[in-house]
Amino acid sequence: PVFIQLCGIDKENAIQIVRMTSTHGNIPEPLRLAHLIATGVVLGESTGKA
């Protein structure tokens, strides 16, 4: 599950944004990319060639 916190947006719009950014399964793309980057940094696999 993905938990969202609302601030300045109604629930329906927040849910719509999360669904629109979930292009690879159920995880929103910004969250998926943050996880990939953090994993690379922790494991030392980030070479800085991006």
Contacts in CASP RR format, 6 or more apart in sequence:
PFRMAT RR
TARGET T0000
AUTHOR 0000-0000-0000
METHOD contacts of the structure
MODEL  1
PVFIQLCGIDKENAIQIVRMTSTHGNIPEPLRLAHLIATGVVLGESTGKA
2 18 0 8 1.000
2 26 0 8 1.000
2 27 0 8 1.000
2 28 0 8 1.000
2 31 0 8 1.000
4 14 0 8 1.000
4 15 0 8 1.000
4 18 0 8 1.000
6 14 0 8 1.000
9 17 0 8 1.000
18 28 0 8 1.000
21 28 0 8 1.000
21 29 0 8 1.000
21 30 0 8 1.000
22 28 0 8 1.000
22 29 0 8 1.000
23 29 0 8 1.000
24 32 0 8 1.000
27 35 0 8 1.000
37 46 0 8 1.000
39 45 0 8 1.000
40 46 0 8 1.000
END
